[in-house]
Amino acid sequence: RQGSGEMVSRVTTDIEQLAAGLTMIFNQFFIGVLMILVSILAMLQIHLLMTLLVLLLTPLSMVISRFIAKRSYHLFQKQTETRGIQTQWIEESLSQQTII
């Protein structure tokens, strides 16, 4: 059983860690958005057509990547199950061998 002081200490520590994590996430989010905007502005200064092409192809590449990731996950899961069955069969076969 925990004392009330220990419980208060744990809650305080958890809240502090949560606040620090949220602050870091928001900082990184805003820095990321700012970097994207500055990059787009720089690309516009260099070449308008290339910038438009990049902006059009980026969402398409994200959709394709998501499709591949979902499909790959299920295939890797199936591969892991198959490998487990094979390993079990080999282990059982070897354990039945007599050692000379």
MOKA-V782630 format. One record per residue. N is the residue number from 1. PSI is psi in whole degrees, -180 to 180 (none if undefined). Layout:
n:N psi:PSI
n:N psi:PSI
//
This chain:
n:1 psi:139
n:2 psi:147
n:3 psi:164
n:4 psi:-33
n:5 psi:-42
n:6 psi:-39
n:7 psi:-44
n:8 psi:-41
n:9 psi:-44
n:10 psi:-45
n:11 psi:-44
n:12 psi:-45
n:13 psi:-44
n:14 psi:-42
n:15 psi:-41
n:16 psi:-42
n:17 psi:-39
n:18 psi:-45
n:19 psi:-43
n:20 psi:-41
n:21 psi:-44
n:22 psi:-41
n:23 psi:-44
n:24 psi:-42
n:25 psi:-46
n:26 psi:-41
n:27 psi:-47
n:28 psi:-37
n:29 psi:-49
n:30 psi:-37
n:31 psi:-41
n:32 psi:-45
n:33 psi:-43
n:34 psi:-41
n:35 psi:-41
n:36 psi:-46
n:37 psi:-44
n:38 psi:-39
n:39 psi:-42
n:40 psi:-43
n:41 psi:-41
n:42 psi:-42
n:43 psi:-38
n:44 psi:-37
n:45 psi:-32
n:46 psi:-52
n:47 psi:114
n:48 psi:-49
n:49 psi:-42
n:50 psi:-38
n:51 psi:-46
n:52 psi:-40
n:53 psi:-45
n:54 psi:-43
n:55 psi:-30
n:56 psi:-37
n:57 psi:-22
n:58 psi:-50
n:59 psi:-36
n:60 psi:-44
n:61 psi:-33
n:62 psi:-40
n:63 psi:-45
n:64 psi:-43
n:65 psi:-41
n:66 psi:-42
n:67 psi:-47
n:68 psi:-41
n:69 psi:-43
n:70 psi:-45
n:71 psi:-43
n:72 psi:-38
n:73 psi:-47
n:74 psi:-38
n:75 psi:-41
n:76 psi:-36
n:77 psi:-44
n:78 psi:-40
n:79 psi:-41
n:80 psi:-42
n:81 psi:-44
n:82 psi:-43
n:83 psi:-38
n:84 psi:-43
n:85 psi:-44
n:86 psi:-44
n:87 psi:-41
n:88 psi:-43
n:89 psi:-44
n:90 psi:-43
n:91 psi:-43
n:92 psi:-38
n:93 psi:-43
n:94 psi:-33
n:95 psi:-19
n:96 psi:-6
n:97 psi:143
n:98 psi:142
n:99 psi:130
n:100 psi:none
//
